[in-house]
Amino acid sequence: MKTLLVPFDFSPYAVAAFRTALKISQKSGAQILCVTVIPTELDWDYVTDDVKAKNPQIQEEIDEAEEVLPSYLRTLAPAKAPIKPIIKVGVPHDLILQVAKEYSADLIVLGAYGEGKGAQEFIGSNLQKVLRNATCPVLAVKELLDGNGFRKLAFASNFEDSSKKAFASIKPLVKLFRASVHLIFVNTPKNFTNSTEIEDKMNDFMKGHEEITFHKHTFNYAEVENGLAKFGELSKISLVAIVSGHHEKNPSYQIGTTETLIFQSDLAVLSIKI
């Protein structure tokens, strides 16, 4: 891993994400892009000076961010940590995704929220839009995920062939922390699958990854999201990786499995697109 991106709005969740990214950087040497966005619908880089003059509060926020962000980050990180502060002006989720693409980010680490926040604050939020539209894996955390938290990872999947490609994108992170990987299939009444079928798919999935320690689990539960949360609790696993569906063209912003798990649990959730 060479490049990590952390959206940073100075909230406790953003600080947790930044400190989590630091743990990865300290292991890998990856650069951390810390992106603060001054929100506005104006295309600030291209508006006229007259328009800027009519919006002095935006320039004030830019000046404040340029002064505060670098020094504040240094209070959170070792002096030589490879951190690049980036300040943008515009629509937050668009600019976060733009920076991720420009710098070929390997992973976005963002602060998530759930309990204590209403669903209306989550649906259509910048958090949800980044989750849905990022092309690289996205790690959503509510609190610091330290080295121990990375050493056990639950990989939730139906273990079809497409899941192999998804796992390949996070394998460097798995190897970095020498994590044991707990393959988990939540077997629900609605989509019941025979245990032998899942066992065969998991065995096929593990081929070619002999250097990694795997554990196989079929967990019976009424719903996938609650099943994953309960499995994490019982197994003392705080990090769950999920192969997420593509929602880029879904205007209704329906909440999927990944988002529900982030919203309703305290787990760190690693969302992977195929």
N, C-alpha and C positions, 0 to 999 in steps of 0.2 A: 504494500500500500504506500502510495507516494503523496496523495493529496486528500485531505479531509476538509469538509466544509461545515461550518457551524453558523446557522442564523443566530444573531445575537441582539436581543432587545433589552438587556440588563435585568431581566426577570430572574427569579430563583431557578426556574426551569432552564433558562438559557445558560446560567452558570453551571448547572448540573451537566448539561450537554457539553459545554466547553471543557469541564474537568474530565469528563468521560473521554473526549477526543484526545486530551493530553495523555491519558493512560495508553491509548493506542499509539500516539506519536512517540512516546518514550520507548515503546517496544520496537517500532518500525522506522522511526526517523522521519515520518511523514510530515509535510508542511500542513499547518492548520490555517485555512482561510476563514477569518471571522468576519461575517457580513452583517452590517447594520444598515437597514433601509429606512430612510425618512419617507413616510407614506404620503403619496399624493397621486392624483389622477393626471397631473400635468407631466408632459414629456420634458422634464426639466433641462436636459442637455440640449434641447433644440428650441425652447421657447425664447422669445425676444427679451431684451433687457427690460423693456417696458412691462412685460408680464412678470418678470422676476421682481421688479420694483413694487408691483402691486401685491406681492406675496413675500414680504420681508421675513415673516416668521419661518419660512422654509430655509432661507439662507442662515438665519440665526441657529436653527437646529443643525444644519450642516456644520457650521463653525464650532458649535458645542460638541458635536460628535467627533470631529477631527481632533479636538483638544482632549476630550475625556477618554475616548475608546482605547487608544494605545496604552495610556498610562494605567487605565483600569485593568486591562488584560494582564499587564505585567504584575499587578498585585495578586493575580490568581495563578501565575505560571513562573517556572524557573527563568532566570535571566536569559539563558541561551535557547529557550524553546523556540522552534521555528514557526513563528506566528506572523501572519500577514493580515492586518486590519484592512477591511474594504468598506467604504461608505458609498451607498447608492441612494438615489432619489427616484421614487416612482411607486409602482405597484409591487409590494413586497414579494409575493410568491413568484411573480414573473422574473424579477431581478435575481432572486435566489437561484432559480433554475437556470437563468442565463449565465450566472457566474459559474455554476456547477458544470455547465457545458463548455464554457470558455476555457476553464482550467482542467477539464477532464477529471473531475473529482471522482475518486474511487468510492467514497462513502459520504453521505450527509448525516451528521449527528444533530438532531434537533430536540429541544425541550418540549415535552408533551404535557398536556394537562387532561384531567378527566373529572374525578370526584371533586366536587366543589364548584365545578363549572357546568352551566346548563348545556343541554344538547344544542340549543340554538346558537351557542358560541362556538361550537365545534363544527357544525355542518356549514360548509362553505367557507370555513376559515382558511387562513394562509397555511396553517398546519396541515389541514386535510388536502389542500390543493398541491402542496409540495409532495405529500405522500402519494397522491394519485398520479402525478405527472413527472416525477423524477425518473430518469432512465437508469441511474445507478442505485444501489441499495441505500435504504434510509433506516437509520437507527433512531428510534424515538424513546427517550428516557424521561423519567420524572424525578429521578435522583441519581447521584453519582453511581455509575457502574464501574467498580474497581476491578483490579486484576483477578480477584477471586470470582467475581461475577461473570467474567469472560471464560472461566475454565470449565463451565458446564453449559452447554447450549442445547436447547430442544429444537429440533428441526421438524416442523409440522408440515405434512404433505399427504397427498394421496399416492405419492411415489410412482406416478406415471413417468414416462421417459423425459418429459419436459422438466421435471424436478431436478434431473441431473445437471442440466445447464444452469439452473438457478443456484444449485449448491456450489458449482464451480466458481461463481462470482464471489462467494464468501469464504471459500476454502483458504485463501491467504490469511484471513482473520482467524480462522480456526487453528491453522498451523502456528500463527504468531503467538497465541496464548496456550498452545498445546492442549486445546480444549477437548474434552470428551463430548461426543455428539450423541444425544438421545433422540433417535428417530421415533416420532410420535404420530400415530394415526388415531384420531378420535372417531370411534365407531358410533354413529347415531342411529336411532330407530328408522329415521327417514331415509338414510342412505346406508343401510346395513351392508357390511361386506364380510365375507367369511374370513376367519383368522388365517387360514392356510393361504388364501389369496394374497393377503397383506404381507404375510411372512415371505412369500416368494418374491413379491415386488421389492421388499426391503433388502433381501439378499442380493437381488440383481442391482439395486441401487448402490450397494456398498462396493461392488466390483471396481477395481482400479484405485481404491482409496485404502489400501491395506495398512498404510502408515498411520491411519486415524483410528482411535478407539471409538467404536460404536456400541450403543445399547438400543435394543428394539423394544418398543412398547405399543400395544394396542389398548386404548383406553375407552371404555364404554361410558357414554354420557349422552344426555338428552340433546345438548347443543354443542357445537364445536367450540364456540368462544368460551363458554363457562367450563367446558371440559379441559381446555388448555390452561385456563387460570387455575383450576383445581389440581391438574397434573403438576404445574409448576410449584404450587404450594406443597403438595405431598412429597415431591422429589427434591425440594429445596433448590429449584432452578429459577433464576431471576431473568434469564435471557431466552426469548423464544424467537426463532426465525420462521417466517411464513412466506410461502410463494404467493404473491398477491396477484389478483386479476388486473386487467387494464381497464381504467375508467375514464380515460382522457375525454371521450366524447359523450359522457353521461351528464346531461345538464341538471339532473334532479339531485345530484349529490347524495344518493342513497348510501347509507353506511354499510360497509362490507365487513367481513370477518376481521381483517387486520385492524380496521379503525375501531370496531366495537371492542376488541381486546385492549387497545390503547386507552380508549375512553373509560372502560369499566374496571380495569385492573391496574395493579402497580407494577406489572411486568415491564421490562425493557423489551421492545418489539423491533425486530429487524425485518423490514419489509423488502422483499426481493422481487423484481420484475423479470419475466422471461423475455 
